[in-house]
Structures are given as structure tokens and as C-alpha cells.
Amino acid sequence: MTRRSGPGPRPSAGRPVGSTTDQRLLDTRGDADWVHTDPWRVLKIQAEFVEGFNDLAEVGPAISVFGSARIPDTHAAYDIGVRVGSALAKAGFAVITGGGPGAMEAANRGATEAGGESIGLGIELPWEAKLNDYVNFGLNFRYFFVRKMMFVKYSQGYVVLPGGLGTLDELFEAMTLAQTLKITQFPIVLMGVEHWQGLLDWMQGSMLEDARIKQSDVDMLTLTDDVDEAVALMVAARDQHG
């Protein structure tokens, strides 16, 4: 894990081109060398947890903003992301994103331009993605599960912009943790009615209709295009829980 000290993470020396630490941890094919190497990987995992907890311990009230890395800066969702980041910063929140381009960059940009704390939690990828230029404090992680822990631990709520598989992963993990009482339930706002309405319709018409989820699960989500409404929900939750 590296602190933000330049335009992005440096490649790890000695690792195969195109591979990631997660991949090497999870890939059990080949000979039995993993018997000797995996126990040592536990120490790397432990180090990422320790450094993440240490470096983020003094972050004040924060909201994580998720969304697609593929949204161009000409897209309407990018503008919404900038406005969300700005409004959250003006309301006294640090803004945490995955540190990448697209919607993440938009939220970091809004927070930075409003004079707020703009945090990026990056991840090692085969194409060596870098933290965007609007992150004023960043960490780069090797392991997805460590990074996801940091999002949950240091956020008081989630704002979810239009996104793809990674965004859905982060959304449904938060819902699962809240449903199973692993975390204190916090507000989750889906920004973009046109993008998210179909998902909610499917959840209600299929999952809820067949009793695979409860109405309270669906009620975790607030769907809106209104930035002020989204931020007001975060402020109300902060005020309620102190």
C-alpha cells in the first residue's frame, strides 16, 4: 500500500506482467509452492489492514461515493458526481472514492474544488490504474477485500452513481452487511433514477415478490436525482447518530 506521493502507484518489482496480488493469492493451480508462500502473504494482508487503519483513523465524518470509471467528463453523471462531492464537502464530510477516473474523479473533484478532504482508495490492477489528480490523500491497496473494509469502516453513508460490476459489488456488499447486522445501517443513495430504476423494479418484482428479500431490504435504498436530497439524508444520519 502506498500513500499518495505522485501521479500514481509504482509497479511492484519482480511480479509477472499483467498479474495482481489478488490473482496470485487466489490462483491455486500449479505446484505446491503455495504451501510455503501463502502463510507469508498473511503478513502482507495484515500490514495493509494496519496501515489503512492507521492512516484513516483521524478522518472525520465521511461519505463514500461510488460509480463507473468509464464515465467521461462530458456525461451528465460526471456533472452530478462533481456536485455531490462539492455538496458533501460543504456539509462537512470527507469524500472517499476508489480514486479512479470517471465518476470517482468527479466526486473527488467536487470535494477538492470546494476545499474539502478528498480521499482515494486505489487498487492494484493489471493496467496499473493511477489515482486521479483530484485526490489530496490516497492509499493504494493490493487486496480488494482490505480496500472494501476501509470503505465500510470509515464511511457514514454511501452515494452510488451510475456504474458497472464494481459499483454493484460495493452496493450489494453494503446492503448485505446492513441486512445481517454486521454494520450499523447507514443511508445508501442511488443517484440517477433512469439508471437505477430498472434494478429496483427487478428487486421488487422478482426478489421481493418471491420472498427472497424483505421490504425493509429495499427500503435501505433511496433513489433520487436531487443532490440536495442525497446530502440532506447523510446530514440527518450524522446528526442522529452523533
N, C-alpha and C positions, 0 to 999 in steps of 0.2 A: 504494500500500500504506500502510495506516495502523496505527499502534500502538494498543493498547487504551487509550483515554483517556476513555471514556464508555460509554453503553449499546450503541453500535454504530457502523458506518461511516456517514459522511455521503455523501449523493448527490453524484456528480461533476457539477460545474457545466457546463452547456452541452451535455449529451449528450441524445439523444432519450429520452423516457419509455419505459420497458419494454425498452430495449436494453442490452446489456452490451458490455464491451470485447472479449471473445472473439468475440461475434457480429459486431461491426464489423470485426474483423480478418479473419474467415473469409468474410464475405459479399463476393463479388466482382462481384455484379450492379450494373448502373448504368453510369455513365460512367467515364472513365479517371482520375478524381481519385486513385484508389488509387496510381497511379504516383508521385505526389508525396507521399502521406501514409504509405504503408507503411514506407518507409525510416526515417521518424521514429519509427514505432511500435517499431522495433528498440531504440531508446534507452530507451523505456518498459519494454520487456521486460528489457533489461539492468539497468535500475535496480531492478526487482523482484528479480532474482537477487541483485544486490549487497546490497540491504537485507536480504533474507532470510538470506543467508549471514552478514552482519554481526551481525544481531540474534539469530540462533540458534547462533552459533559456540561460545558458552560453556555451552550446555545440556549437562548431564551425560547419563549413560545414560538413554535414553528409549524408551518403547513407544508406538506409535500405536494408538489404539482407534477402530474404525470401526463404523458402524451407522446405522440409519434415523433420519432427523429426525422421522418420523411416529409414533414410539413414545410413547404417553402415559406420564405418571409413575405410572399405575396398572397398567401392563403388567409382567408378570414379567421381561421382558428389560430393563426400566429398572432394576429392583432388581439384576439381575445386573451391569449396567453400573456401578452405584454400588459394588458390592462389588469388581468388577475394578479400578476406579480407586483405591479405597482400598487394596486389597492391593498393587497395583503401587507406590503411593506409599510404603507402609510397607516395601517391599522395596528402596527407594532409587532408584526410577525416576521420572523426569518422565513425565507423561501428556500425549500430544499427540492432539488430536481435530480435526475440521473446525470446531469452535467453535459448531456449531448446536444446535438443540433435540433432544429425543428421546434416543436412545442416546448421542449425543455429550455432551449436557448431563449425562447420568447419570455417565459416566466422569469428566468434569471435576468434577462434584460430589463424587464419591467421593475424588478426589485432593485437592481443596481441603479437605474436611472432615477428611481425615487429616493435613493440614498439609504436603502435598506440592506440587510445582510442577505447575500445571495450565495447559496451553498450548492455545490455539485458533488454528487457521489457517483463517480465513474466506475466502469467495469472493464476489465481486460477482455478485448475481443480480437479475433484473428486479423481484422483490418486496422487494428491499433487506433481506434477512435480516440480523439482528444477531447478534453474538457472545452466547452465553449468559452468565448472571450468575455462573457459577462459574469462568470463565476469569480467571486472575490475570496472564497475559501473552498478548496476542493480536496477530495480524497479519491484515490483510485484503488479499487478492490480487485483481488484475484477471483474471489468466490461470490457467486450470485447470492447464496443463502446468507452470507455475512452482511452483504450490502442491503439485502431486504430487511434484515433485522434492524439495521440502522434507520431505515425509513420509518419502520413501525415505532421503534423506541423513542425517537426524537421528534415525532410529529404529533400534533393535537388534532389533525384532520387531514383529509385528502381532497384535492381538487383534481378531477380526471378529465383532461381534454381528449378530443378525438385521437385514437391510437390504434395500434395493432396488437400482436400477440403479447409483447412485453407489457403493454398497458393493461390488457385483460388479466395477465398473470398477477400484476400488482393489485389490481382492483379486487379480484376474487380471493386472493390471499387475505387481504384486509377484512373482507366480508366473512370469510371462514373463521378467522381468529376472533372476530367480534361475536359471531354466532355461537362459537364453542366456549365463549367467555375466557379465552386466553388473554384477551386485552380488554380494557375498558372501552366500551363502544364510543366511537367518536364520529363526527359528521363526515359523510362521503358525498361529494357533489359531483355529478356528471355534467360537465359544461358542453352544451351542443345538443339541442333537442333533436335535430334532424339526424345526427349521427347515432345517438344512443336510444332513440325511441323504439327502434326495432328490437333491440336486445331486451328492453323492459317488457315489450309486448310478448316476446317469446318466453321470458321467465314467468310471466303471469299466466299466459295461455297454455304453457306446457308443464313447467316445473311446479308452479303453484296449483294449477288445475288438477294435476295428478298427485298432489300432496307430498311432493318430494322436498318442498320448502314450505315455510310458513309466510303469512302476510307480513309478519314482523321482519323477516329477512329482506323482503322487497322494500319495506319501509325504511331500511337503513339508507337508501339512496334518495337523493334529491336531484331531480332533473330540471335544468334551467339554462337559459341563455343570458341571464341577468347577473353580471359581475357583482353588483351591489348586494344582491340576494345571497350569492355564494359567500361573500366575505362576511355579511351580517350573521350567517349561520356559524361561521368559525368564531366570530367575536362573542356570540351568545354562548357557545360551548365553553370558551375560555373563561368568561365571566361566571358561568355556572359552577365550573369545577375549580375556580381559583387559580 
